[in-house]
Amino acid sequence: MALLVLGYPTLDAADYRRIQAFRADHDPQFRIVAPHFTLVHPVENVAEERFTAHVRQIAKTQPKINFVLRSAQFFPAYPGEGEAFIFLIPGEGNAALIQLHDQLYSGLLAEHLRADRPFGPHVTIGRSADPDTGRQLVAELNREPIAMPGTVGRLTIARYVNGLITNLVEAPLLG
């Protein structure tokens, strides 16, 4: 069992439907988890009570985050991993999401930070085994300006087991 922290954004209903329509065609996790920012990737060997206390403590000190998703980005597969990713990337709010990520990976979770994979805030909306197809989808998404404002107002602690995500606890951010 692994624990992770997700930031489910509050979005305009039309933007949410647009994201979900794309995900239905291109993201195999469409039915497993709603659109989100992964702020702590799955961590094993940390007691749920300690993990929850740590996340709640950080959440109490961090303001809610307003952001605007501004572009789609193709992210190639890591060596040895099969699929590339299609992300929506925030313009505004990017630095605040990075700061929140960094705070979450302090203290109890510091040793779990993956130095080999730099953090860039994103909402995954697709995967592609074929890089050319992935790049083409991103180019199509970026043909028109993207401006999807939203807010992350709470953190969700979730359990990840056998490819399934179960939301456990919510920790509200300030204001």
Residue pairs with C-beta under 8 A, 6 or more apart in sequence:
1 44
1 159
1 160
1 161
2 42
2 43
2 44
2 159
2 160
2 161
3 40
3 42
3 43
3 44
3 46
3 48
3 51
3 157
3 158
3 159
3 160
3 168
4 38
4 40
4 41
4 42
4 43
4 157
4 158
4 160
4 165
5 38
5 39
5 40
5 55
5 104
5 155
5 156
5 157
5 158
6 33
6 36
6 37
6 38
6 39
6 155
6 156
6 158
6 165
6 167
7 36
7 37
7 39
7 65
7 97
7 100
7 152
7 154
7 155
7 156
8 34
8 35
8 36
8 152
8 154
8 156
9 35
9 36
9 37
9 67
9 123
9 150
9 151
9 152
10 150
10 151
10 152
10 153
11 19
11 35
11 148
11 149
11 150
12 148
12 149
12 150
15 69
15 148
15 149
15 150
16 35
18 148
19 35
19 88
19 123
19 125
19 148
20 30
20 35
22 125
22 126
22 141
23 29
23 30
23 35
23 125
23 126
24 30
25 126
26 86
26 125
26 126
26 127
26 128
26 137
27 124
27 125
27 126
27 127
28 127
29 124
32 163
32 164
32 165
33 165
35 123
35 125
36 123
36 156
37 97
37 121
37 122
37 123
37 152
38 124
39 97
39 100
39 101
39 104
39 155
40 55
40 101
40 104
40 105
40 109
40 112
41 114
42 160
43 51
43 109
43 112
46 108
46 109
46 112
48 159
48 168
50 108
51 108
51 109
51 157
52 157
52 168
52 169
52 171
54 104
54 107
54 108
54 109
55 104
55 155
55 157
55 169
55 171
56 169
56 171
58 100
58 103
58 104
58 106
58 155
58 171
59 154
59 155
59 171
59 172
59 173
60 171
60 174
61 103
61 174
62 99
62 100
62 103
62 173
62 174
63 96
63 173
63 174
63 175
64 151
64 152
64 153
64 173
64 174
64 175
65 93
65 96
65 97
65 100
65 151
65 152
65 153
65 173
66 92
66 93
66 96
66 149
66 150
66 151
67 90
67 92
67 93
67 94
67 96
67 97
67 121
67 149
67 150
67 151
67 152
68 90
68 91
68 92
68 93
68 147
68 148
68 149
68 150
69 88
69 89
69 90
69 91
69 123
69 146
69 147
69 148
69 149
69 150
70 89
70 90
70 91
70 92
70 146
70 147
71 88
71 89
71 91
71 142
71 146
72 86
72 87
72 88
72 89
72 125
72 137
72 138
72 141
72 142
72 146
73 86
73 87
73 88
73 89
73 122
73 138
74 84
74 85
74 86
74 131
74 134
74 135
74 137
74 138
75 84
75 85
75 86
75 87
75 122
76 84
76 131
77 83
77 84
77 85
77 131
78 117
82 129
83 127
83 128
83 129
84 127
84 128
84 129
84 131
84 134
85 124
85 126
85 127
85 128
85 134
86 124
86 125
86 126
86 127
86 128
86 134
86 137
86 138
86 141
87 120
87 122
87 123
87 124
87 125
88 122
88 123
88 125
88 146
88 148
89 120
89 121
89 122
90 97
90 121
90 122
93 121
94 121
97 121
97 152
98 119
98 121
100 152
101 119
101 121
104 155
105 112
105 113
126 134
126 137
127 134
128 134
128 137
152 173
153 172
153 173
154 170
154 171
154 172
154 173
155 170
155 171
155 173
156 167
156 168
156 169
156 170
156 171
157 167
157 168
157 169
157 170
157 171
158 165
158 166
158 167
158 168
159 165
159 166
159 168
